[in-house]
Amino acid sequence: MTLIDGEKNGVYLVKEMNVEKANYSQRLKSIGVVDGSHIKVINKKERGGLIIQVEKKQIALCHNVASGIIVEFEKKEYPDVM
């Protein structure tokens, strides 16, 4: 599944990054969105945008970028390590 399919307050494990533009991919990596990282969906907008939390950082993603992040559902709670 992709991150765009995620539910609000769900925690997801990043399995693969298929973001088309290199500058988006590099920016995501710089804030910690890499294979194996955990992402919490803070909020979902009707038009497909998301606000996510990675470690202690929050970032807004557009539909196109979020749909390129392949994830696996982890749990409804944020991991203690974050």
HELIX and SHEET records of a PDB file:
HELIX    1   1 LEU A    3  ASP A    5  5                                   3    
HELIX    2   2 ALA A   22  ILE A   31  1                                  10    
HELIX    3   3 HIS A   63  ALA A   66  1                                   4    
SHEET    1   A 5 LYS A  57  LEU A  61  0                                        
SHEET    2   A 5 LEU A  50  VAL A  54 -1                                        
SHEET    3   A 5 HIS A  38  LYS A  44 -1                                        
SHEET    4   A 5 VAL A  11  MET A  17 -1                                        
SHEET    5   A 5 ILE A  69  LYS A  75 -1                                        
END                                                                             
